[in-house]
Amino acid sequence: MAIEPMEAKLVAELPDDAGWQYEPKWDGFRCLVFKQDEEVELQSKSGKPLARYFPEVAAAIAALPVERVVLDGELLIPVEASLSFEALQMRLHPAESRIRKLAAETPARLMLFDCLATPEAEVAGRPLAERRAALEAFYAQHRSATLRLSPLTLDRAVAQRWLDAAGGALDGVIAKRRDEAYRPGERAMLKIKRLRTADCVVGGFRYASKKREVGSLLLGLYDEAGLLHHVGFTSAVAAAERPALTAQLETLVEAPGFTGDAPGGPSRWSTERSAEWQPLRPELVAEVRYDHVTGRRFRHGTGFLRWRPDKAPRQCTMEQLGEEARPAVVEAALAEAESAR
């Protein structure tokens, strides 16, 4: 049943010509849903099966009184007043008993935003405007606490307000052409993210894999107790600057580097290379650009902007990563989910 999901290309701004549909870019796991008679599959963006990790969602799809449906959406886990990407990651666990326990404690939602087939017809080849109408008709008949319908707007100004408020629960905004068919595997959508900056202490570095030259800088922020926690990395240092930077960093090598959470400590991000790092005296401050934070860490690698010799390391605190208020579109979607219970 596998189908490659339609993907998005990162752009700097929302398109402003006619014919676009704007949707929230949800902070979750992309998920294609297939139901054929009694068989149900949940497929990740990379094509891997997800039903084992989200049994409550698979059960909700299996319970639909339809023979066939193919849906596209995002798996989300609301925790209190926000969405938790960390809770989603915790589901990727080898023990079925652990997964079942988490499914009961923090049930996932499937936020629907497209469909490829309804019980009545194959619609993947139809324009988005028609597919959305088919999805809304399907959802009207089968809404539940598990299945949600993603909001949309045709108004660029509304989408810009969503983007301006992104950061805590939204990952940005997706723009789609209303007149285009579903294009599996193609970057036929646009994604726009709100990028933010933070001043971080360089608490360590890693050498490049094939030569004794800096490969990445390890970034840290201080908490209220004065502990320096590892929050992410940047490898976006210009190649021409690396030899001189390596020599400078090697003069600062001194344990412990990080006095709180450190690279190589217990976390789901750990790899074999996590322990292969050099600790530094906390003297250098770098300004970096990032797009999202999960569990007091940058979700992805950051972009190096500049050195900040004018800023004291102890001024680089966790407060920079404070989540912003959720946009109204998220509040409405979560409130509807709760009212459907």
VENFEN-V303477 format. One record per residue. RES is the residue in three letters. PHI is phi as a letter, one per 20 degrees, with the letter a starting at -180 (none if undefined). Layout:
res/phi
RES/PHI
RES/PHI
//
This chain:
res/phi
MET/none
ALA/g
ILE/c
GLU/f
PRO/f
MET/f
GLU/d
ALA/c
LYS/d
LEU/f
VAL/c
ALA/e
GLU/c
LEU/f
PRO/f
ASP/c
ASP/e
ALA/f
GLY/n
TRP/d
GLN/d
TYR/d
GLU/c
PRO/f
LYS/e
TRP/f
ASP/e
GLY/b
PHE/d
ARG/f
CYS/b
LEU/e
VAL/d
PHE/c
LYS/c
GLN/c
ASP/l
GLU/e
GLU/e
VAL/c
GLU/c
LEU/d
GLN/d
SER/f
LYS/g
SER/e
GLY/n
LYS/e
PRO/f
LEU/d
ALA/g
ARG/f
TYR/e
PHE/c
PRO/f
GLU/f
VAL/f
ALA/g
ALA/f
ALA/f
ILE/f
ALA/f
ALA/f
LEU/f
PRO/e
VAL/c
GLU/e
ARG/b
VAL/a
VAL/c
LEU/c
ASP/c
GLY/a
GLU/c
LEU/f
LEU/c
ILE/c
PRO/f
VAL/c
GLU/l
ALA/d
SER/b
LEU/e
SER/d
PHE/f
GLU/f
ALA/f
LEU/f
GLN/f
MET/f
ARG/f
LEU/e
HIS/c
PRO/f
ALA/e
GLU/f
SER/f
ARG/f
ILE/f
ARG/f
LYS/f
LEU/f
ALA/f
ALA/f
GLU/f
THR/c
PRO/f
ALA/e
ARG/d
LEU/d
MET/e
LEU/e
PHE/c
ASP/a
CYS/b
LEU/d
ALA/b
THR/d
PRO/g
GLU/e
ALA/a
GLU/f
VAL/c
ALA/g
GLY/e
ARG/e
PRO/f
LEU/g
ALA/g
GLU/f
ARG/f
ARG/f
ALA/f
ALA/f
LEU/f
GLU/f
ALA/f
PHE/f
TYR/f
ALA/g
GLN/e
HIS/c
ARG/f
SER/b
ALA/f
THR/e
LEU/e
ARG/c
LEU/d
SER/f
PRO/f
LEU/b
THR/b
LEU/d
ASP/e
ARG/f
ALA/f
VAL/f
ALA/f
GLN/f
ARG/f
TRP/g
LEU/f
ASP/f
ALA/e
ALA/f
GLY/q
GLY/e
ALA/d
LEU/d
ASP/e
GLY/p
VAL/c
ILE/d
ALA/d
LYS/c
ARG/f
ARG/f
ASP/d
GLU/d
ALA/f
TYR/f
ARG/d
PRO/g
GLY/m
GLU/e
ARG/e
ALA/e
MET/d
LEU/d
LYS/d
ILE/c
LYS/d
ARG/e
LEU/e
ARG/c
THR/c
ALA/b
ASP/e
CYS/c
VAL/e
VAL/e
GLY/e
GLY/r
PHE/b
ARG/d
TYR/f
ALA/f
SER/f
LYS/d
LYS/b
ARG/e
GLU/b
VAL/g
GLY/d
SER/b
LEU/e
LEU/e
LEU/d
GLY/c
LEU/c
TYR/e
ASP/e
GLU/f
ALA/e
GLY/n
LEU/e
LEU/e
HIS/d
HIS/f
VAL/c
GLY/q
PHE/b
THR/c
SER/d
ALA/e
VAL/e
ALA/g
ALA/g
ALA/f
GLU/e
ARG/f
PRO/g
ALA/f
LEU/f
THR/g
ALA/f
GLN/f
LEU/f
GLU/f
THR/f
LEU/d
VAL/f
GLU/a
ALA/f
PRO/e
GLY/n
PHE/d
THR/d
GLY/d
ASP/f
ALA/c
PRO/g
GLY/n
GLY/f
PRO/f
SER/a
ARG/f
TRP/e
SER/f
THR/c
GLU/f
ARG/f
SER/g
ALA/e
GLU/e
TRP/b
GLN/d
PRO/f
LEU/c
ARG/f
PRO/f
GLU/d
LEU/e
VAL/c
ALA/c
GLU/e
VAL/c
ARG/d
TYR/c
ASP/d
HIS/b
VAL/c
THR/c
GLY/l
ARG/m
ARG/c
PHE/f
ARG/f
HIS/d
GLY/f
THR/d
GLY/e
PHE/f
LEU/d
ARG/a
TRP/e
ARG/c
PRO/f
ASP/e
LYS/d
ALA/f
PRO/g
ARG/f
GLN/e
CYS/e
THR/d
MET/f
GLU/g
GLN/f
LEU/e
GLY/g
GLU/f
GLU/e
ALA/f
ARG/f
PRO/f
ALA/g
VAL/f
VAL/f
GLU/g
ALA/f
ALA/f
LEU/f
ALA/f
GLU/f
ALA/f
GLU/f
SER/f
ALA/e
ARG/f
//
